[in-house]
Amino acid sequence: MSNTIDEKVVEMKFDNKNFETNVKTTMTSLDRLNEKLQLRGSEKSFQAIDSAAKSVSLTVSYRMSNTSGSDSQLWV
């Protein structure tokens, strides 16, 4: 087995001005998206849906006729 040593030089540069410009652009885009989604007050909408769902009864009455002509109810 050969003993080969790889030497690599890495250069890294951070351009803060470019970074801040791109962050500002991203924040502006997110603000516009948030406005278009109209999320303000959405928690109240979900609370209203929750409240309405709690007042729904899944009990349904069915009238069935049997051969004797008397009515009976089936509760589901």
Backbone as numpy.savetxt, mean C-alpha at the origin, in Angstrom:
# Nx Ny Nz CAx CAy CAz Cx Cy Cz
50.61 -24.88 -7.45 49.78 -23.72 -7.45 50.67 -22.48 -7.45
50.34 -21.52 -8.27 51.18 -20.33 -8.32 50.71 -19.30 -7.30
51.60 -18.57 -6.81 51.30 -17.49 -5.87 51.33 -16.16 -6.62
50.15 -15.77 -7.13 50.06 -14.53 -7.88 49.37 -13.48 -7.02
49.93 -12.33 -6.99 49.35 -11.23 -6.22 48.81 -10.20 -7.21
47.50 -9.93 -7.08 46.89 -8.91 -7.91 46.86 -7.60 -7.14
47.35 -6.57 -7.74 47.28 -5.26 -7.12 46.33 -4.41 -7.95
45.36 -3.86 -7.29 44.39 -3.01 -7.97 44.31 -1.69 -7.22
44.23 -0.64 -8.00 44.11 0.70 -7.43 42.70 1.18 -7.69
42.06 1.65 -6.64 40.70 2.15 -6.76 40.70 3.62 -6.40
40.05 4.40 -7.25 39.92 5.82 -6.96 38.44 6.13 -6.80
38.13 6.87 -5.77 36.74 7.21 -5.51 36.66 8.71 -5.27
35.65 9.31 -5.87 35.50 10.74 -5.74 34.04 11.04 -5.45
33.80 11.96 -4.56 32.44 12.34 -4.20 32.24 13.80 -4.56
31.25 14.03 -5.44 30.94 15.39 -5.87 29.70 15.84 -5.11
29.90 16.54 -4.01 28.81 16.93 -3.13 27.81 17.85 -3.83
28.28 18.76 -4.64 27.38 19.69 -5.33 26.43 18.92 -6.25
26.97 17.98 -7.00 26.15 17.15 -7.88 25.18 16.30 -7.07
25.65 15.76 -5.95 24.80 14.95 -5.07 23.62 15.78 -4.55
23.90 16.98 -4.06 22.84 17.83 -3.51 21.84 18.25 -4.58
22.31 18.51 -5.78 21.41 18.85 -6.89 20.48 17.69 -7.20
21.02 16.50 -7.25 20.20 15.32 -7.54 19.22 15.01 -6.41
19.64 15.23 -5.17 18.73 15.03 -4.04 17.58 16.03 -4.11
17.88 17.27 -4.45 16.85 18.30 -4.55 15.85 17.93 -5.65
16.34 17.44 -6.77 15.47 17.02 -7.88 14.58 15.87 -7.43
15.16 14.91 -6.73 14.39 13.76 -6.24 13.32 14.20 -5.24
13.67 15.08 -4.33 12.71 15.56 -3.33 11.55 16.31 -4.00
11.86 17.11 -5.02 10.81 17.83 -5.74 9.88 16.84 -6.44
10.45 15.81 -7.04 9.64 14.78 -7.72 8.76 14.04 -6.73
9.29 13.71 -5.56 8.50 13.01 -4.54 7.39 13.90 -4.00
7.66 15.19 -3.83 6.62 16.12 -3.37 5.48 16.20 -4.38
5.83 16.28 -5.67 4.78 16.33 -6.70 3.98 15.04 -6.73
4.65 13.90 -6.58 3.95 12.62 -6.54 3.00 12.57 -5.35
3.46 13.02 -4.21 2.63 13.03 -3.00 1.39 13.90 -3.20
1.55 15.03 -3.84 0.40 15.90 -4.12 -0.59 15.22 -5.05
-0.09 14.55 -6.07 -0.97 13.88 -7.04 -1.71 12.71 -6.41
-1.07 12.03 -5.46 -1.71 10.89 -4.80 -2.76 11.34 -3.80
-2.73 12.59 -3.40 -3.69 13.17 -2.47 -3.83 12.31 -1.20
-2.71 12.07 -0.55 -2.69 11.22 0.65 -3.14 11.95 1.91
-3.23 13.28 1.87 -3.65 14.01 3.07 -5.07 13.60 3.44
-5.28 13.22 4.67 -6.61 12.84 5.12 -7.01 11.43 4.76
-6.11 10.67 4.14 -6.48 9.31 3.73 -6.75 8.41 4.92
-6.12 8.69 6.06 -6.38 7.86 7.23 -7.84 7.98 7.67
-8.45 9.15 7.45 -9.87 9.32 7.79 -10.73 8.47 6.86
-10.31 8.38 5.61 -11.07 7.55 4.66 -11.03 6.08 5.07
-9.85 5.62 5.49 -9.74 4.23 5.94 -10.53 3.99 7.21
-10.58 4.98 8.10 -11.38 4.84 9.31 -12.86 4.76 8.96
-13.29 5.54 7.97 -14.69 5.50 7.54 -15.03 4.13 6.93
-14.11 3.59 6.14 -14.33 2.26 5.55 -14.40 1.21 6.66
-13.51 1.32 7.63 -13.50 0.37 8.74 -14.81 0.45 9.53
-15.26 1.66 9.79 -16.51 1.85 10.52 -17.69 1.27 9.75
-17.74 1.53 8.45 -18.83 1.01 7.62 -18.80 -0.52 7.57
-17.59 -1.08 7.49 -17.47 -2.54 7.42 -17.94 -3.19 8.72
-17.71 -2.52 9.85 -18.13 -3.07 11.13 -19.64 -3.06 11.29
-20.32 -2.19 10.55 -21.77 -2.12 10.69 -22.50 -3.05 9.71
-21.76 -3.75 8.88 -22.38 -4.67 7.92 -22.67 -6.00 8.61
-23.86 -6.47 8.43 -24.24 -7.77 8.99 -24.25 -8.79 7.86
-23.61 -9.89 8.09 -23.57 -10.95 7.08 -24.67 -11.97 7.29
-25.57 -11.66 8.19 -26.70 -12.54 8.42 -27.76 -12.23 7.38
-28.12 -13.23 6.62 -29.09 -13.06 5.55 -30.25 -14.01 5.78
-31.43 -13.48 5.62 -32.61 -14.32 5.81 -33.10 -14.79 4.45
-33.31 -16.08 4.33 -33.85 -16.67 3.11 -35.20 -17.30 3.42
-36.16 -17.05 2.60 -37.45 -17.71 2.76 -37.47 -18.90 1.82
-37.78 -20.01 2.36 -37.84 -21.22 1.55 -39.23 -21.83 1.67
-39.70 -22.31 0.59 -40.99 -22.99 0.62 -40.74 -24.48 0.58
-41.41 -25.19 1.44 -41.30 -26.64 1.36 -42.57 -27.20 0.74
-42.63 -28.44 0.59 -43.76 -29.05 -0.10 -45.06 -28.91 0.67
-44.99 -28.71 1.98 -46.23 -28.57 2.75 -46.78 -27.16 2.68
-46.00 -26.21 2.07 -46.51 -24.86 1.92 -46.14 -23.95 3.07
-45.54 -24.46 4.13 -45.16 -23.58 5.24 -43.82 -22.91 4.94
-43.65 -21.73 5.46 -42.40 -20.99 5.25 -41.45 -21.28 6.39
-40.17 -21.37 6.05 -39.14 -21.50 7.09 -38.03 -20.52 6.75
-37.21 -20.18 7.75 -36.11 -19.25 7.54 -34.79 -19.96 7.76
-33.85 -19.63 6.93 -32.49 -20.17 7.06 -31.56 -18.99 7.33
-30.85 -19.01 8.43 -29.92 -17.94 8.77 -28.51 -18.37 8.42
-27.84 -17.56 7.65 -26.48 -17.88 7.23 -25.53 -16.96 7.94
